[in-house]
Each structure stands twice: as structure tokens, then as C-alpha cells.
């Protein structure tokens, strides 16, 4: 099992520069997990695509539903103490620290492209890469 941040999910579902890499990750390790926060973050990404005219409402809703199906049974609450403790010891946002806290809780790696997270939590966070 791996924890993926919202951007990795976006790379998987929204065609772009890192889509093939996210697809390769899914092939290698299809057991993905995320804190419940991912839903709101992903909706926000989709909102941007809709506002720019890159997705219709129907397309955005279909992508949200597909992503929810992917993470069904693998969404977790994280406790505030763990998140805030991570915030105190890094320059990362509480949002980012939710993903780190979950990775710690599950004894899993967090896959991300966020440079600040990668620098702050090198033992937990790993970069999304093709191999």
C-alpha cells in the first residue's frame, strides 16, 4: 500500500505531463490510500478545470466518481495531534501534513511531486517517478 497525494490522483485522471508516470505507478502498486481530505482537494482541482472550460460538469463529476471508486475503502481519518506535530517540525501546510500523517499511520510511503514535502519528510515521502 502507498499513500498518494491529490496531485498524483490528478495526474492519473487528468491527461498531462505526468499521466503516464501515474499510470505506471498504478500498474506497479494499485493499492492506493489517502486521507479523506483528498476529496475536497480533488474537487478543487476539477473546479479549476471546469472554470477554464477544460471539463464540463458531467466530465468533472465522472472523474470525481471514478477517483472515489478507486479509493473506496482506502480513505482514512487522521488525528489532529499527528498533523499539527508534523506542521511544527516542517514548513509544510496542514493539508500536506495530513498525507504525511496517514503514511506514518499506515507505515507506508507517500508518493508526491511536492518538493517541500519531499525535502521535509525524506524517510516517508518519495517522488512520483517512472521507475
CORLINKA-V741939 format. One record per backbone hydrogen bond with DSSP energy under -0.5 kcal/mol. NH is the residue of the N-H (numbers start at 1). CO is the residue of the C=O. E is the energy in kcal/mol with one decimal. If there is no record, write none. Layout:
NH_CO_E / NH_CO_E
This chain:
2_31_-2.3 / 3_109_-3.0 / 4_33_-2.3 / 5_111_-1.8 / 8_5_-0.6 / 9_5_-1.6 / 10_6_-2.6 / 11_7_-2.7 / 12_8_-1.8 / 13_9_-2.1 / 14_10_-2.8 / 15_13_-0.6 / 19_16_-1.2 / 22_18_-2.4 / 23_19_-2.7 / 24_20_-2.1 / 25_21_-2.2 / 26_22_-2.2 / 27_23_-1.9 / 28_24_-2.3 / 29_25_-3.3 / 32_30_-1.3 / 33_2_-1.9 / 34_74_-2.1 / 36_76_-2.0 / 38_35_-2.3 / 39_36_-1.9 / 40_37_-0.6 / 41_37_-2.0 / 42_38_-3.0 / 43_39_-2.3 / 44_40_-2.0 / 45_41_-1.9 / 46_42_-2.7 / 47_43_-2.4 / 48_44_-1.8 / 49_45_-1.8 / 50_46_-2.5 / 51_47_-2.8 / 52_48_-1.9 / 53_50_-1.4 / 54_49_-2.6 / 55_49_-1.1 / 60_56_-2.6 / 61_57_-2.9 / 62_58_-2.1 / 63_59_-2.3 / 64_60_-2.5 / 65_61_-2.5 / 66_62_-2.3 / 67_63_-2.5 / 68_64_-2.5 / 69_65_-2.2 / 70_66_-2.1 / 71_67_-2.0 / 72_69_-0.8 / 74_71_-3.0 / 76_34_-1.8 / 83_79_-1.8 / 84_80_-3.0 / 85_81_-2.2 / 86_82_-1.9 / 87_83_-2.1 / 88_84_-2.2 / 89_85_-1.2 / 90_87_-1.5 / 97_93_-2.3 / 98_94_-1.3 / 98_95_-0.6 / 99_95_-0.9 / 99_96_-0.6 / 100_96_-1.6 / 101_97_-3.0 / 102_98_-2.0 / 103_99_-2.2 / 104_100_-2.5 / 105_101_-2.6 / 106_102_-2.5 / 107_103_-0.6 / 107_104_-0.9 / 108_103_-2.8 / 109_1_-0.5 / 110_124_-2.3 / 111_3_-3.3 / 111_109_-0.6 / 112_110_-0.5 / 112_126_-2.3 / 115_113_-0.7 / 118_114_-2.6 / 119_115_-2.4 / 120_116_-2.4 / 121_117_-2.4 / 122_119_-0.5 / 124_121_-1.5 / 125_121_-3.3 / 126_110_-3.1 / 128_112_-1.6
